[in-house]
């Protein structure tokens, strides 16, 4: 939860960010066979387009079918003209349909797990002392005669009979994989399902581990990374319990994994990627338990499984997770030629929320835009997030919009949890002074990628001033693009695409309509009452919110919703009568055709303002 505290302090509860300790290049494993979607030449041709997904909510513009599955939803959307045909999306939906049918009537069940001893050189050798081993062991340590003797190695044998496989879909930016996953998620007839960005889900995992570790005093935590002392304490605890039956809760990761499955056995992860050692070292243990308890996972990613956590610190500890992922998820490669997010972007929208270049004129435009929704603003407001503090240079009087420079967000040691906290507090964020970047700027590039990912997932409206257009900001030589294994090079295409989509009418309209009335109208509070302060941008945002069917006119129901919502915000103690609402409608409907066209709405608001208050209604009544 988040809220403003008197004196300019904002409190947000979340798990602390994890700082990467460094990167070490590891040899890449041979790429195993990946099932790819058919090429366009093998399928029906056709240029595709999809309505932007409904972002962090995990829903789409599709209407849920009555038990028919994602294919029916997809085909119905094609019929309604909400989507255009795309061969790869069609193929993927058909694969999702098979999974949907397999899951009908499915109830999570436990896999049959047995262990058998395996004599290995590592088991025979003296204990290495590696503290990560506590998270990658195959199972409970066997009974030992001497505490200092190593536990015999064991291999877990899992029989997953009756537990369906999930899917791991990877491909380039904007090919529609996330949208198709959302179609599947919406169609699944179970309450125990969750669609979430993978970063956000892992933050929740760490938060739960942290809470349990405090309760049971088994671990110590330092800067959000499991410490050697904590792992040692766990090993000693297991030694003390040797030969005894342990409850599930004695293993923190096992307990959290069980909680996750209890809440949602059908999990849809967007942007499945691993960038932090704190995530990498628990992945196999966490997902092993979840798969054993019957979880079914569907994930989207820009990379095949073998490229996850590439060049990560101690990647050898993460590698055992890859075959587990492949065992439990069918891997589909989706290589679309079109980034459909760019299709929705109109050139004349670029200037409104993405300003280029970094010059005095565009800076003045940014300042004007911020003053329009901020009014008077506060400086250096602090957002506090579980012991860490982020200073926000400027915050709108209503507390819903903020201004940062690029350096404020990307040159400081901030991480995904910090950016998610900001996205929770502010629905609009201004980012100025975004520079050109190259491969030597990997740290700020990585943070900027995370900023855009988090803001995009939370539907934040972002107003930028940058040195160049999104696709040109990160200067990467062609050779580097072909040969680099750095995550930033792979992820930048997604970031540029999202920056483009966040300028589109569809994204901005959804942002406007997704806000509750209080947060939406607070940004216009100082101008709604005064016709001299209502500008074209304010009118445009009001129109986007209330012209729900995008018909270009407000019918009676839409106009009534606008009048009621605004008047209640302005004067909640004096609701309007039906007679007074009719007066407003008649005054706006100049040609008397029963609907209010956009030019009629503009004419009214510029003449009378847009408070729709009791006083304004009475004043209009006297003139009629």
C-alpha positions, 0 to 999 in steps of 0.5 A: 500500500502507499499513501502520502504522509504529512510533511511530504513523506510517502510510505510504501511497503516493499522488499528492498532492491538487490544490488548486483555484485558484478558479472562473470562471463560463463561458457554458453551451453549448446542450444537444445532444440526449440520448437519454433512457430511456422514461418509466414510462407508456411501459413496464411499471409496477413499483416497483423495488428492487436489492440494494446494489452491491458497492461498490469491488470492482465486482461485484454480487450477480448470478451471472455467466451463461455467455456470455449477457450482462447481460440474462440476469444481470438476468433471473435476479436478478429470478427469484430475487427479488434484484431487483424490476422497474424499467422504466428499469433494464430498458431500460438493461440492454437497451442494455447487452446490445446493447453486450455483443453488439457487443463479443463477439470484439472485439480493440482496434485502432488508429483510422486517424489523419490530419492536415490543416493548418487556417489559423486566425486563432489560427495566424496570430497571434503565439503567446499563450504559454498553457502549457495549449496543450501539452496540447490540441494536435492532434498533433506540431508540424510542421517550422519554419524558425525556433524562434519561429514558431508551429506551423501549426494542424492538424486530426486526422481519426480513422477509428474504423471497427471500434471500438465506441462506449461509453456515458455514462449520467447521471441522478439519485441512486439510479436504479440506473445504477451497479448496471446498469453493474456487471451489464455489467462482471461479464458481460464475458468479458475479463480486460482490464476495469476498474470504478473510481471516476473520481476514483481512476482520475485519481489513478492517471493523475497518479501515473504522469505524475509518475513518468514526468516524474521519470524523463525530466526533461521536466516540473516539478510544483508542488502537483500542477498542471502548471506553466508551466515544465513545459509550456514544457519540453515545447514546447521538447523538441518543437521540438528533435525537429521533423522527426524520428519520435518514439516514443510514450513521448516524450509522457507523456500518450500513454504513460500512455494507452497503459498504461491501454489495455494494462491494460484496454481496457474501462473502467467509470467510476463517478461521472464528474465533473471538479472539478480543473484538473489533470484538466480540462487533460489530459482531451481528450489522454488520452481521444483517445489511449485512444479511438484505441487502441481503448478502450471506455468506459462511465461513469455521472454525475449530469450530462450531458456539457455540465455537466461541469466547470461553472464550473471554472477555465479551462473553455474548455480543457476544453470540446473534450473534450465533443464527443469524449466524445459522439462516442465514447459514446452518451449516455443520460439515466436519470431514475428517480423512486425512489432505491432506496438509500433503500428498504433503510434501516430506521428503527430502524437510524438510531440505530446509526451516524447519531446526531442531534442534537449533544447531550451524550447522543448524544456519550456514545453516540458515545464508548461506541461508539468505546471498544467497538471501540478499547479503548485508543486513541492520540492524534494519529497521523499518516498520511503520504501521499507527503510530506503528513501528516494528523493523526488525533485518535484511532486504535484500538489495533488501528489499524483505526478512527479518530475525526475531527471534521467540522472535521478532515476538511472545514475543512482543505485535504484532497482525494480522495487524502487521503480515499482514503488514510484509507479504505485504513488505517481500515475504520471512521471516526467523524465527530463534530460535523457541522453544518448547512451552506448555500451559503456553506459550499461548500468544506467541503460539497465536502470532505464530499461527497468524504469520503462518496464515498471512504468509500462506494466503499471500504466504510468503516463510518461512524459519524456525529453530526450536527446533522440527518438527511442530507437536511436537513444542506445547507440549500439554498433551492428557488430555488437548487436550480432555478437553481444551477450549482454542483457541490455543489448537484447532488452533495448529493442523492447524498451524502444518499442514500449516508449513508442507504444506509450506515446500511442492514443491507445495507451494514453486513452487506457491510462486516462480511463484506468484512473479512479475519479479522484486521481484523474480529476485532481490534476485538473482541480485548479482549472476546472472552475475557471474557463480561462485556465482550460487548455486544449490538452485538458479538454483532450484528456477529459474527452478521452475519458468520457467518450468511452465508445470512441464514437466522437460524440458523448451520448446521454449516458456518457455525458451523464457520467462526465457531469456526475463524476466531475460535479461530485469531485468539485462539490460532493455535498451538493449532488445535482438533480435530474433537472440540473443535469438536463440543463447541462446536457441541453446547453452543450447539445447546441444542435439538439441532435441528442448527442454532444459532439467534440466541438460542442464540448470544447465550445461549452468548456471554453465558455463556461468552464467544466466544474458542472457544479450546483452553482454553475447549473443554477447560473445556467438555469437563470439564463435559459 
